[in-house]
Amino acid sequence: MTPSARLQAAIEILDGVIDAARSGGAPADRLVADWFKNHRFAGSKDKRAIREHVYDAIRACGPVPASGRAAMLGLAEEKPELRDLFDGSQYGPAAIGERERPAEGGIAPEWLEDRLIASGIGEDEAAALLGRAPLDVRINRLKVSGALEGLPEEGEALALPGALRFPSGTQVSAWDAFAQGLIEVQDLGSQAACLAVGAQPGETVVDLCAGAGGKTLALAAAMANEGTLVAADTDKRRLSQLGPRAERAGVLIAREVLLDPGKEAAALEAWLGEADRVLVDAPCSGTGTWRRNPEARWRLSEGELQKLTALQARLLRIAADLVKPGGTLNYVTCSLLDEEGAGQVDAFLKQNPGWSAQKPDLPLGAPRGEGIRLSPRRDATDGFFIARLCKA
Ligand SMILES: C[S@@+](CC[C@H](N)C(=O)[O-])C[C@H]1O[C@@H](n2cnc3c(N)ncnc32)[C@H](O)[C@@H]1O
């Protein structure tokens, strides 16, 4: 493909990404993969260039752009060399018209930028939200006791025990060590959130929003496969991914519980007042994960954020009832917005006098309200809020 044809392909994909963001359709990575599947003539260099154009253009636009072409013209403001590729050639984009306007730049739609500022995220922090995430792995202590030898590449040892970092795009999933369950792909921030739970062998631990079990696997390793570990979620498809992952990782104690939305407590009755620790890795805006899903900022609306904060407050109440006296509730979101982090915890503590907050003891993050916050700029992790609440 010519450089212009690659640019036009990226513009077409961006049109799909914008539509999907407006209508709640498929994520950008799926749309990119679908385009490649339907255009077999694209070689590996073409694919790399097209993918890069798509993601660079998404990062370059703050509010939702009017079209893929406007988004690409926005990117051309940062990379003027792209303007030459609007050359009107057979498969390339038409020449730039005199009245054509590029899409607006910035970090996010205005309302969301305002919320970030109100949550203490300054300009530098905000810009880092749109950087490129490296690839972090966690050494699986259920299978590896000492140093892990023989990986195809040497990773950088990170601040948490058993955490290694590789460059963005490293194909870790093709490695033998991955197939054998010796390593799990997990962002350092997510590893920190698991470590903060402090799960111990023999305890009863509930992972209330387990999803596909990324954190469940880390909790099982911390528990050395001893005790009771409940992995609950309302999403059957996500939860069904835990079984094969647990098998590969040698996790034996994870017990899946599918929840009915609105009736979660009923399925968890057996653990009411029984859990030593409950982890609530709550559904959230994902403002801390824009490095991976930059188009997520076009999907969020104020109404959606309001629904998420109401759900988070409800999940905190459900979790609180599961914790036994002297136990802990660990509240986590991959968001940098106070209404999903420090604000939720403040409201919980006001409404629940028998509870107190204890700052998680981690070599990462900065205090935020009654918890700590990790940020891409400060900690080189996804953005996270982590709080630890103790029941009297
Ligand atoms: C941030 S994700 C969890 C990610 C997961 N813990 C991991 O480490 O991979 C939030 C999860 O909350 C789940 N969820 C949404 N509503 C829920 C509810 N009412 N009860 C329990 N889980 C819920 C979603 O299905 C989603 O899997």
The ligand as an SDF file (V2000), in Angstrom:
LIG
                    3D

 27 29  0  0  0  0  0  0  0  0999 V2000
  -13.0790   -3.1370   36.6060 C   0  0  0  0  0  0  0  0  0  0  0  0
  -13.9220   -4.5190   36.0820 S   0  0  0  0  0  0  0  0  0  0  0  0
  -13.1810   -5.8250   37.0000 C   0  0  0  0  0  0  0  0  0  0  0  0
  -11.8730   -6.2980   36.4520 C   0  0  0  0  0  0  0  0  0  0  0  0
  -11.3210   -7.5130   37.1610 C   0  0  0  0  0  0  0  0  0  0  0  0
  -11.3630   -7.4070   38.5820 N   0  0  0  0  0  0  0  0  0  0  0  0
   -9.8840   -7.7770   36.7130 C   0  0  0  0  0  0  0  0  0  0  0  0
   -8.9610   -7.5820   37.4880 O   0  0  0  0  0  0  0  0  0  0  0  0
   -9.7150   -8.1710   35.5660 O   0  0  0  0  0  0  0  0  0  0  0  0
  -15.4650   -4.3450   36.8710 C   0  0  0  0  0  0  0  0  0  0  0  0
  -16.3360   -5.5820   36.8450 C   0  0  0  0  0  0  0  0  0  0  0  0
  -17.5070   -5.3190   37.6020 O   0  0  0  0  0  0  0  0  0  0  0  0
  -18.5190   -6.1160   37.0620 C   0  0  0  0  0  0  0  0  0  0  0  0
  -19.8360   -5.6900   37.5820 N   0  0  0  0  0  0  0  0  0  0  0  0
  -20.6870   -4.7810   37.0620 C   0  0  0  0  0  0  0  0  0  0  0  0
  -21.7900   -4.7060   37.8290 N   0  0  0  0  0  0  0  0  0  0  0  0
  -21.6120   -5.5700   38.8510 C   0  0  0  0  0  0  0  0  0  0  0  0
  -22.4100   -5.9530   39.9720 C   0  0  0  0  0  0  0  0  0  0  0  0
  -23.6050   -5.3990   40.1720 N   0  0  0  0  0  0  0  0  0  0  0  0
  -21.9430   -6.8800   40.8070 N   0  0  0  0  0  0  0  0  0  0  0  0
  -20.7200   -7.4370   40.6060 C   0  0  0  0  0  0  0  0  0  0  0  0
  -19.9270   -7.1330   39.5540 N   0  0  0  0  0  0  0  0  0  0  0  0
  -20.3720   -6.2130   38.7000 C   0  0  0  0  0  0  0  0  0  0  0  0
  -18.3230   -5.9760   35.5730 C   0  0  0  0  0  0  0  0  0  0  0  0
  -18.9580   -7.0400   34.8950 O   0  0  0  0  0  0  0  0  0  0  0  0
  -16.7910   -6.0060   35.4630 C   0  0  0  0  0  0  0  0  0  0  0  0
  -16.3350   -7.2970   35.1830 O   0  0  0  0  0  0  0  0  0  0  0  0
  1  2  1  0
  2  3  1  0
  2 10  1  0
  3  4  1  0
  4  5  1  0
  5  6  1  0
  5  7  1  0
  7  8  2  0
  7  9  1  0
 10 11  1  0
 11 12  1  0
 11 26  1  0
 12 13  1  0
 13 14  1  0
 13 24  1  0
 14 15  1  0
 14 23  1  0
 15 16  2  0
 16 17  1  0
 17 18  1  0
 17 23  2  0
 18 19  1  0
 18 20  2  0
 20 21  1  0
 21 22  2  0
 22 23  1  0
 24 25  1  0
 24 26  1  0
 26 27  1  0
M  CHG  2   2   1   9  -1
M  END
$$$$
